[in-house]
Amino acid sequence: MRIATFVAAASLMLSGTIALAQNATYDFDKAADFSRFKTYTWVRGTNVKDELNHKRIVRAVDAQLASRGFARVEAGESPDVLVAYHASFDRDIQINGFSSGWGGYRFGANRSISARAEEILIGTLAVDLVDAKTKTIVWRGMASREIDGKASPEKRERNINRVAEKLFKNYPPSR
């Protein structure tokens, strides 16, 4: 019985952690005047090494910025904002437990208990908007999500677009 309780508690705690990890958060400089930011250019961040996913991330962020009235310009054209993304990956363990059977606690219960630990890959994407004049970060969005390494190219594109939408949901920030 103690094993079943432990497995159930561990499963609930870890599944809660993973559910929370899929949320997007943001932070911003309250003194920044976001109404004056109209143009941007990309600068190097901590990019993914996979060129296909790098292009997907840049396209997704470009689409979100365009939908908020930004125009992409070349670095020499004096942009209002510098944009960089930072990607990181971490491994986590997910424990799934299952118990079945019948009978009371002390009266010869016939129970079957099993637990399975599975390693999962968690990806975190952060996008920074930096004021080009002051060189200070004025807005940052971050999102974490479980990565499906076996996903089709279409599903990867869809997932990256969804993450970008979540990141920019609160841009421009309300004070």
C-alpha contacts under 8 A as a table, 3 or more apart, distances in Angstrom:
res1	aa1	res2	aa2	distance
1	M	4	A	5.15
1	M	5	T	6.25
1	M	105	Y	7.75
2	R	5	T	5.12
2	R	6	F	6.12
3	I	6	F	5.07
3	I	7	V	6.08
4	A	7	V	5.18
4	A	8	A	6.08
4	A	99	S	6.89
4	A	113	I	6.58
5	T	8	A	5.19
5	T	9	A	6.06
6	F	9	A	5.15
6	F	10	A	5.98
7	V	10	A	5.15
7	V	11	S	6.01
7	V	95	I	7.83
7	V	96	N	7.78
7	V	97	G	5.67
7	V	115	A	6.85
8	A	11	S	5.15
8	A	12	L	6.23
8	A	97	G	6.14
8	A	98	F	7.85
9	A	12	L	5.21
9	A	13	M	6.19
10	A	13	M	5.16
10	A	14	L	6.11
10	A	95	I	7.04
11	S	14	L	5.28
11	S	15	S	5.92
11	S	94	Q	7.40
11	S	95	I	5.36
11	S	96	N	5.70
11	S	97	G	6.46
12	L	15	S	5.23
12	L	16	G	6.06
13	M	16	G	5.24
13	M	17	T	6.39
14	L	17	T	4.99
14	L	18	I	6.35
14	L	94	Q	6.21
14	L	95	I	7.04
15	S	18	I	5.14
15	S	19	A	6.17
15	S	94	Q	7.12
16	G	19	A	5.10
16	G	20	L	6.18
17	T	20	L	5.22
17	T	21	A	6.12
18	I	21	A	4.96
18	I	22	Q	6.69
18	I	146	E	7.79
19	A	22	Q	5.62
19	A	23	N	7.61
20	L	23	N	5.73
21	A	143	A	7.68
21	A	144	S	5.40
21	A	145	R	6.21
22	Q	143	A	6.63
22	Q	144	S	5.08
22	Q	145	R	4.67
22	Q	146	E	7.37
23	N	143	A	6.01
23	N	144	S	6.59
23	N	145	R	7.80
24	A	141	G	7.12
24	A	142	M	5.57
24	A	143	A	4.21
24	A	144	S	6.91
24	A	163	V	7.90
24	A	166	K	6.03
24	A	167	L	5.83
25	T	141	G	5.78
25	T	142	M	5.29
25	T	143	A	6.38
25	T	167	L	7.04
26	Y	139	W	7.30
26	Y	140	R	5.47
26	Y	141	G	4.20
26	Y	142	M	6.06
26	Y	167	L	7.28
26	Y	170	N	7.48
27	D	139	W	5.80
27	D	140	R	5.33
27	D	141	G	6.59
28	F	137	I	7.81
28	F	138	V	5.32
28	F	139	W	4.19
28	F	140	R	6.27
28	F	173	P	7.43
29	D	32	A	5.53
29	D	137	I	7.48
29	D	138	V	4.88
29	D	139	W	6.43
30	K	175	R	7.20
32	A	138	V	6.32
33	D	36	R	6.07
33	D	37	F	7.74
34	F	37	F	5.54
34	F	172	P	6.67
35	S	38	K	7.70
36	R	80	D	7.68
37	F	40	Y	7.98
37	F	70	F	7.49
37	F	80	D	5.37
37	F	81	V	6.48
38	K	69	G	6.56
38	K	70	F	4.76
38	K	71	A	6.31
38	K	80	D	6.38
38	K	81	V	7.86
39	T	70	F	5.24
39	T	71	A	4.75
39	T	72	R	5.71
39	T	73	V	6.46
39	T	79	P	5.10
39	T	80	D	5.20
39	T	81	V	6.31
40	Y	70	F	6.89
40	Y	71	A	6.37
40	Y	72	R	5.04
40	Y	73	V	5.92
40	Y	79	P	4.87
40	Y	80	D	5.74
40	Y	81	V	4.62
40	Y	82	L	5.58
40	Y	83	V	6.71
41	T	72	R	5.72
41	T	73	V	5.54
41	T	74	E	5.94
41	T	75	A	5.76
41	T	79	P	6.19
41	T	81	V	6.71
41	T	82	L	5.28
41	T	83	V	6.07
42	W	75	A	7.70
42	W	82	L	5.81
42	W	83	V	4.79
42	W	84	A	5.96
43	V	82	L	6.24
43	V	83	V	5.87
43	V	84	A	5.34
44	R	47	N	7.33
44	R	84	A	5.83
44	R	85	Y	7.59
45	G	84	A	4.95
45	G	85	Y	5.20
45	G	86	H	5.34
46	T	85	Y	6.38
46	T	86	H	4.25
46	T	87	A	5.81
46	T	88	S	7.87
47	N	54	H	6.75
47	N	85	Y	6.60
47	N	86	H	5.72
47	N	87	A	5.84
48	V	51	E	7.31
48	V	53	N	7.12
48	V	54	H	5.79
48	V	86	H	7.97
48	V	87	A	6.03
48	V	88	S	7.84
49	K	54	H	7.32
50	D	53	N	5.57
50	D	54	H	6.14
51	E	54	H	4.90
51	E	55	K	6.20
52	L	55	K	5.34
52	L	56	R	6.37
53	N	56	R	4.83
53	N	57	I	6.14
54	H	57	I	5.23
54	H	58	V	6.28
55	K	58	V	5.13
55	K	59	R	6.07
56	R	59	R	5.19
56	R	60	A	6.09
56	R	157	E	6.31
56	R	160	I	6.96
57	I	60	A	5.13
57	I	61	V	6.19
57	I	160	I	6.34
57	I	161	N	7.71
57	I	164	A	7.89
58	V	61	V	5.25
58	V	62	D	5.96
59	R	62	D	4.97
59	R	63	A	6.10
60	A	63	A	5.18
60	A	64	Q	6.39
60	A	160	I	6.85
60	A	161	N	5.27
60	A	164	A	5.98
61	V	64	Q	5.09
61	V	65	L	6.15
61	V	164	A	5.98
62	D	65	L	5.18
62	D	66	A	6.03
62	D	72	R	7.80
63	A	66	A	5.11
63	A	67	S	6.16
64	Q	67	S	5.15
64	Q	68	R	6.53
64	Q	164	A	6.95
64	Q	165	E	6.72
64	Q	168	F	6.73
65	L	68	R	5.12
65	L	69	G	6.61
65	L	70	F	5.31
65	L	71	A	7.69
66	A	69	G	5.19
66	A	70	F	4.85
66	A	71	A	6.22
67	S	70	F	7.30
68	R	171	Y	7.99
73	V	77	E	6.35
73	V	79	P	6.55
74	E	77	E	5.55
74	E	78	S	7.94
74	E	79	P	7.65
75	A	78	S	6.37
75	A	79	P	6.69
76	G	79	P	7.93
78	S	132	A	7.85
79	P	82	L	7.04
79	P	132	A	6.58
80	D	131	D	6.31
80	D	132	A	5.41
80	D	133	K	7.30
81	V	129	L	6.09
81	V	130	V	5.39
81	V	131	D	4.86
81	V	132	A	4.99
82	L	128	D	7.99
82	L	129	L	5.76
82	L	130	V	4.93
82	L	131	D	6.44
82	L	132	A	5.76
83	V	127	V	7.15
83	V	128	D	5.74
83	V	129	L	4.89
83	V	130	V	6.36
84	A	127	V	5.83
84	A	128	D	5.35
84	A	129	L	6.89
85	Y	125	L	6.96
85	Y	126	A	5.54
85	Y	127	V	4.34
85	Y	128	D	6.16
86	H	125	L	5.80
86	H	126	A	5.08
86	H	127	V	6.40
87	A	123	G	7.15
87	A	124	T	5.68
87	A	125	L	4.68
87	A	126	A	6.47
88	S	123	G	5.83
88	S	124	T	5.28
88	S	125	L	6.74
89	F	121	L	6.85
89	F	122	I	5.65
89	F	123	G	4.48
89	F	124	T	6.22
90	D	121	L	5.88
90	D	122	I	5.21
90	D	123	G	6.49
91	R	119	E	6.58
91	R	120	I	5.64
91	R	121	L	4.63
91	R	122	I	5.90
92	D	119	E	5.72
92	D	120	I	5.33
92	D	121	L	6.39
92	D	122	I	6.99
93	I	117	A	6.46
93	I	118	E	5.58
93	I	119	E	4.55
93	I	120	I	6.01
94	Q	117	A	5.70
94	Q	118	E	5.18
94	Q	119	E	6.24
94	Q	120	I	6.88
95	I	115	A	6.81
95	I	116	R	5.62
95	I	117	A	4.40
95	I	118	E	6.28
96	N	115	A	5.58
96	N	116	R	5.23
96	N	117	A	6.42
97	G	113	I	7.55
97	G	114	S	5.79
97	G	115	A	4.18
97	G	116	R	6.37
98	F	113	I	5.81
98	F	114	S	5.34
98	F	115	A	6.25
99	S	111	R	7.05
99	S	112	S	5.65
99	S	113	I	4.39
99	S	114	S	6.45
100	S	111	R	5.65
100	S	112	S	5.29
100	S	113	I	6.57
101	G	109	A	7.40
101	G	110	N	5.45
101	G	111	R	4.12
101	G	112	S	6.00
102	W	109	A	5.92
102	W	110	N	5.59
102	W	111	R	6.30
103	G	107	F	6.63
103	G	108	G	6.59
103	G	109	A	4.22
103	G	110	N	6.24
103	G	111	R	8.00
104	G	107	F	5.27
104	G	108	G	7.03
104	G	109	A	5.55
105	Y	108	G	7.53
105	Y	109	A	6.28
106	R	109	A	6.96
120	I	146	E	6.97
120	I	147	I	7.57
121	L	146	E	5.84
121	L	147	I	5.46
121	L	148	D	7.67
122	I	144	S	6.70
122	I	145	R	5.59
122	I	146	E	4.48
122	I	147	I	5.64
123	G	144	S	5.53
123	G	145	R	5.49
123	G	146	E	6.22
123	G	147	I	6.13
124	T	142	M	7.04
124	T	143	A	5.63
124	T	144	S	4.21
124	T	145	R	6.57
125	L	142	M	5.65
125	L	143	A	5.42
125	L	144	S	6.40
126	A	140	R	6.80
126	A	141	G	5.52
126	A	142	M	4.25
126	A	143	A	6.54
127	V	140	R	5.58
127	V	141	G	5.30
127	V	142	M	6.54
127	V	167	L	7.95
128	D	137	I	6.57
128	D	138	V	7.78
128	D	139	W	5.94
128	D	140	R	4.55
128	D	141	G	6.74
129	L	137	I	5.81
129	L	138	V	5.88
129	L	139	W	5.17
129	L	140	R	6.31
130	V	135	K	5.93
130	V	136	T	5.34
130	V	137	I	4.17
130	V	138	V	5.56
130	V	139	W	7.12
131	D	134	T	5.61
131	D	135	K	5.29
131	D	136	T	5.56
131	D	137	I	6.25
131	D	138	V	6.25
132	A	135	K	5.21
132	A	136	T	7.68
137	I	140	R	7.31
141	G	167	L	5.23
141	G	168	F	7.03
142	M	167	L	6.32
143	A	163	V	6.79
143	A	166	K	7.73
143	A	167	L	6.57
148	D	151	A	5.48
151	A	154	E	7.98
151	A	155	K	5.84
151	A	156	R	6.14
152	S	155	K	5.18
152	S	156	R	6.25
153	P	156	R	5.07
153	P	157	E	6.20
154	E	157	E	5.16
154	E	158	R	6.16
155	K	158	R	4.96
155	K	159	N	6.01
156	R	159	N	5.11
156	R	160	I	6.13
157	E	160	I	5.23
157	E	161	N	6.16
158	R	161	N	5.14
158	R	162	R	6.20
159	N	162	R	5.09
159	N	163	V	6.24
160	I	163	V	5.13
160	I	164	A	6.23
161	N	164	A	5.09
161	N	165	E	6.21
162	R	165	E	5.05
162	R	166	K	6.27
163	V	166	K	5.09
163	V	167	L	6.13
164	A	167	L	4.97
164	A	168	F	6.27
165	E	168	F	5.40
165	E	169	K	5.92
166	K	169	K	5.13
167	L	170	N	7.27
168	F	171	Y	5.12
168	F	172	P	7.99
170	N	173	P	5.35
170	N	174	S	7.66
171	Y	174	S	7.98
